[in-house]
Amino acid sequence: MTAQQNLLVGKSRRPTLSRDGLTISVHIPITLRHQGGRKQVVTPADAAPWIPRASRIDSTLVKAVVRAHRWRQMLESGRHATIRDLAKAEGINESYLSRVLRLTLLAPAIIQSILEGQQPPGLDLDGLLGLFPTDWAQQHDQLTGK
């Protein structure tokens, strides 16, 4: 098989039999993607899933969501009067604390998917620290790409 044939992603071909009749070659359309220091097999978008997607708990995302809710509780309980006081007590930047605190506005379904490791493949903390809509239906559309 040539290098060019290896690059044909998503193109199914019929199994072939070797000249000696002892080997069958089956071509399966996949892509390998590096994610988090691991290789991940990605099937074509139009392919039916053959196994349920494995949980991929992103500890960074989980920690950020938990911290956001903890910090919100600390502010609402009156333990800290302002974000500035809370940031000083936690020893972090006010801007970062404010961006993480916005994670408390995520739709419950998105938070649940993060905690269960079933979040969409492209969803990461950097993406969530940017702007996202407060409407839960719009969040779902924007963050899941649907």
C-alpha positions, -999 to 999 in steps of 0.1 A, spaced: 0 0 0 14 34 -9 14 64 13 -12 80 -9 -36 52 -2 -31 56 35 -43 92 32 -77 83 17 -98 90 47 -135 82 45 -132 62 13 -143 27 17 -129 1 -6 -137 -36 -11 -116 -61 8 -88 -74 -14 -72 -109 -14 -34 -112 -17 -19 -130 -47 -10 -160 -26 -46 -162 -13 -35 -161 24 -42 -125 33 -73 -104 31 -68 -66 34 -97 -47 48 -97 -9 45 -115 10 73 -119 48 69 -106 65 101 -85 95 111 -61 96 140 -62 128 160 -39 138 189 -58 151 219 -44 156 253 -13 136 246 -32 106 234 -42 94 199 -79 93 193 -96 74 164 -121 96 146 -146 79 123 -161 98 94 -190 122 103 -215 103 82 -206 69 97 -230 53 122 -215 48 157 -205 12 162 -199 15 200 -211 40 226 -186 69 230 -164 62 259 -163 87 288 -135 112 286 -135 130 319 -116 163 315 -104 170 350 -95 206 341 -131 212 330 -146 195 361 -123 214 385 -133 247 368 -170 240 371 -167 229 407 -146 260 416 -171 283 399 -200 269 420 -179 270 452 -169 306 445 -205 315 437 -216 300 470 -189 319 489 -201 352 473 -238 345 479 -233 334 515 -216 367 523 -183 352 532 -167 375 507 -185 408 497 -169 413 463 -151 394 436 -120 415 444 -121 402 481 -126 366 469 -98 368 444 -75 382 470 -85 354 495 -80 327 468 -47 343 456 -58 345 420 -64 371 393 -99 389 394 -103 386 357 -97 348 358 -121 344 387 -148 364 368 -144 342 337 -145 310 357 -175 323 377 -195 325 344 -194 287 342 -223 288 368 -245 301 339 -240 269 319 -271 248 311 -276 219 335 -274 194 306 -240 208 296 -227 206 332 -239 171 335 -222 160 303 -189 176 316 -192 158 349 -200 124 332 -172 128 306 -197 130 277 -190 166 267 -186 172 229 -151 164 216 -141 201 209 -153 214 242 -124 226 265 -118 251 292 -103 277 269 -135 276 248 -157 280 278 -138 309 293 -147 329 262 -181 344 256 -211 321 254 -249 329 254 -268 328 286 -298 312 269 -295 274 275 -308 264 241 -283 288 224 -255 274 246 -263 239 235 -263 249 198 -230 269 201 -211 245 224 -221 212 208 -219 225 172 -255 214 164 
